[in-house]
Amino acid sequence: MAEGSQIQITQIDVDLDVQEILLASSQHDIPKLRRLVRTQSVLPDAANVKDPETGYTPLHAAIAACEPDSEDEANGVNGAETNGAKDDTSSVDPELTKSGVETVRFLLQEGAIWNDLDNSNETPGCLARRIKALELYELIVDAGVRAEMLLSRLDGYEELSDDDDEEEDTEEKDDVDEVAPELVDASADQKPESEPASTETDTPDNPGVSNRGYLDSSLNISNDRILDSDQNGVMMRWESDIMRKSAQALLPRPGLKVLNVGHGMGIVDGFLQEQSPAAHHIIEAHPDVVAEMKRRGWDTKPGVVIHEGRWQDILPGLVGAGETFDAIYYDTFAESYSDFRDFFSEEVIGLLEQTGKWGFFNGMGADRQISYDVYQKVAEMDLFEAGFDVDWEDIPVPKLEGEWEGVRRAYWVVDNYRLPLCRFMD
């Protein structure tokens, strides 16, 4: 047989395997799926194969099979319209849902990726939400939470391992120095300038944006928005209602001390000032924003203290000086979730009065509803572990189509903002 023919036949076999797995998934045939995924498939990652035309994975196929057949069914009983997966599940057949749940659980156990995208830019969770399959949607959300929690823990272990390696390297270097210092190349231990630091990771609200790159960029500051040099939205005027409600929740009466991390356009700081605080500390890391703050006279406002730099460098000094606050707000740009977790688990604990409250701009994953739901649960669990209770208030967000003109990507697409208010556990 010619080599070209053998390659073609092999390709056909692979395509047939893919279609067989997708068909078994859509039929919720777990015994067949088990055989295909575990024993018979020649594919290295059988639980995550994709249909070349639709981009469907087995998870997509299993969930899509639960979609109602007719428009009347999709609108619920007697044609009554439903308002999304979280509002109604009557449009999905209960028996079909039950078999779909079992199939989705099996696929997740076999390593199916919870947020893989099809050719319509939908994750399996997005699909479940669109067809109003609440139970399936919650399964995918929980899978996302488990994945994100595991990744965050692995990052912690990796950092610990790196620290241990650095200590060992330091000890070895000291030994070499004592024997023959002239043989040690000091530049050998230096990381190249282009190598990212630990905070240079994609962030849940600003994928592809690094903190170092942001701080080194020139900002375009106008009346209704701040954009970085790559046209990413740093802050926009549409956030004003959210900021106003956050400020009022944090400072319910005059005469309190407040700390805000991240000035941006000064929206939340303006509303905090309206609450007549006794002291108002502001941390801002970007030099362009600091210059704009001073141009607008923030450095001369009564009670205002401006700290120029990153909170990672400033807050330990405030803790050491014994500063405490009745309210704290956090809204930075291009920082990772691990930075945020470090903020509340290491710094807020030492800065917040026992009866104080703190909050943050809750924009993590807000470019997709399922990501927003996943990060809310992840944050809630990490806050609990750090000793905080959190209350959420849903705030409707108006349609923002016209807001994104000239902005690289829409960082907010979900319908409701969930305003967090955190306090120490009783």
Long-range contacts (C-beta under 8 A, 24 or more apart in sequence): 13-42, 14-42, 14-43, 15-52, 17-41, 17-42, 17-43, 17-46, 17-49, 18-43, 18-49, 18-50, 18-51, 19-51, 21-46, 21-49, 21-58, 22-49, 22-51, 22-56, 22-58, 22-61, 23-61, 25-58, 25-59, 25-61, 25-62, 25-65, 25-103, 25-107, 26-61, 26-62, 26-64, 26-65, 27-65, 28-62, 28-65, 28-96, 28-99, 28-100, 28-102, 28-103, 30-102, 30-103, 30-106, 33-58, 33-103, 33-106, 33-107, 34-106, 37-110, 38-110, 45-111, 46-110, 47-107, 47-110, 47-111, 47-112, 48-111, 48-112, 48-113, 48-116, 50-116, 50-118, 53-119, 54-118, 54-119, 54-120, 55-117, 55-118, 55-119, 55-120, 56-118, 57-112, 57-113, 57-116, 57-118, 57-124, 58-107, 58-112, 59-104, 59-107, 59-108, 59-112, 59-113, 59-114, 59-116, 59-124, 59-140, 60-116, 60-118, 60-122, 60-124, 60-127, 62-100, 62-103, 62-104, 62-107, 63-100, 63-104, 63-124, 63-127, 63-128, 63-131, 63-133, 63-136, 64-127, 64-131, 65-96, 65-100, 66-92, 66-93, 66-96, 66-97, 66-100, 66-128, 66-131, 66-133, 66-136, 67-92, 67-131, 68-92, 68-93, 68-131, 74-131, 74-132, 82-132, 84-129, 84-132, 85-128, 85-129, 85-130, 85-131, 85-132, 85-133, 85-134, 85-137, 86-129, 86-134, 86-137, 87-132, 88-132, 88-134, 89-132, 89-133, 89-134, 89-135, 91-131, 91-132, 92-131, 92-132, 92-133, 97-133, 97-135, 97-136, 100-133, 100-136, 101-135, 101-136, 101-139, 104-136, 104-139, 104-140, 105-139, 108-139, 108-143, 114-140, 114-143, 114-144, 114-147, 115-144, 115-370, 115-371, 123-368, 123-370, 125-370, 126-368, 126-369, 126-370, 129-369, 129-370, 137-370, 140-370, 141-370, 141-373, 141-374, 141-377, 142-377, 144-370, 144-371, 144-373, 144-374, 145-374, 145-377, 145-378, 145-381, 148-337, 148-374, 148-375, 148-378, 149-378, 149-381, 152-337, 152-338, 152-341, 152-378, 152-382, 155-338, 156-338, 159-198, 198-338, 199-335, 199-336, 199-339, 201-336, 201-338, 202-336, 203-334, 203-335, 203-336, 203-337, 204-336, 204-337, 204-364, 204-365, 204-371, 204-375, 205-363, 205-364, 205-365, 205-366, 205-367, 205-411, 206-232, 206-333, 206-334, 206-411, 209-333, 209-334, 210-334, 211-333, 211-334, 211-335, 211-336, 211-339, 213-334, 214-286, 214-333, 214-334, 215-285, 215-286, 215-310, 218-288, 219-286, 219-288, 219-289, 221-265, 221-288, 221-289, 221-292, 225-265, 225-407, 226-264, 226-265, 226-289, 227-406, 227-407, 228-333, 230-408, 231-406, 231-407, 231-408, 232-407, 232-408, 232-409, 232-411, 233-404, 233-407, 233-408, 233-409, 233-411, 234-264, 234-333, 235-264, 235-265, 235-267, 235-331, 235-333, 236-403, 236-407, 237-265, 237-267, 238-397, 238-398, 238-400, 238-403, 239-267, 239-361, 240-267, 241-395, 242-361, 242-395, 242-397, 242-417, 242-419, 243-267, 243-268, 243-271, 244-271, 245-393, 245-395, 245-419, 246-271, 246-329, 246-359, 246-361, 246-419, 247-271, 247-272, 247-274, 247-275, 247-329, 248-275, 249-357, 249-359, 249-393, 249-419, 249-421, 250-327, 250-328, 250-329, 250-357, 250-358, 250-359, 250-421, 251-275, 251-277, 251-326, 251-327, 254-278, 256-326, 256-327, 257-281, 257-324, 257-325, 257-326, 257-327, 258-325, 258-326, 258-327, 258-328, 258-329, 259-283, 259-318, 259-325, 259-327, 259-328, 259-329, 259-351, 260-328, 260-329, 260-331, 261-311, 261-328, 261-329, 261-330, 261-331, 261-332, 261-343, 262-330, 262-331, 262-332, 262-333, 263-289, 263-290, 263-293, 263-298, 264-289, 264-331, 264-333, 266-293, 266-296, 266-298, 268-329, 268-331, 269-298, 272-327, 272-329, 273-301, 273-304, 277-303, 277-327, 278-303, 279-303, 279-305, 280-304, 280-305, 281-305, 281-307, 281-318, 281-323, 281-325, 282-306, 282-307, 283-307, 283-309, 283-310, 283-311, 283-314, 283-315, 284-308, 285-309, 285-310, 285-311, 285-332, 311-343, 311-347, 312-339, 312-342, 315-347, 315-351, 316-347, 318-351, 319-347, 319-350, 319-351, 323-351, 324-351, 324-352, 324-353, 324-356, 325-351, 325-352, 325-353, 325-356, 326-353, 326-355, 326-356, 326-357, 327-356, 327-357, 327-358, 328-352, 328-356, 328-358, 328-359, 329-358, 329-359, 329-360, 330-358, 330-359, 330-360, 330-361, 331-360, 331-361, 337-364, 337-375, 337-378, 340-364, 340-379, 341-382, 341-386, 344-382, 344-383, 344-386, 344-388, 344-422, 345-382, 345-385, 345-386, 348-388, 349-386, 349-387, 352-424, 354-424, 355-423, 356-423, 356-424, 357-421, 357-422, 357-423, 358-422, 358-423, 359-419, 359-420, 359-421, 359-422, 360-420, 360-422, 362-417, 362-418, 362-419, 362-420, 363-411, 363-412, 366-411, 366-412, 366-413, 366-414, 367-409, 367-410, 367-411, 367-412, 367-413, 368-413, 368-414, 369-413, 369-414, 369-415, 372-414, 372-418, 376-418, 379-420, 383-422, 387-424, 387-425, 388-422, 388-423, 388-424, 388-425, 389-422, 389-423, 389-424, 389-425, 389-426, 390-420, 390-421, 390-422, 391-420, 391-421, 392-418, 392-419, 392-420, 392-421, 393-418, 393-419, 393-421, 394-418, 394-419, 395-419
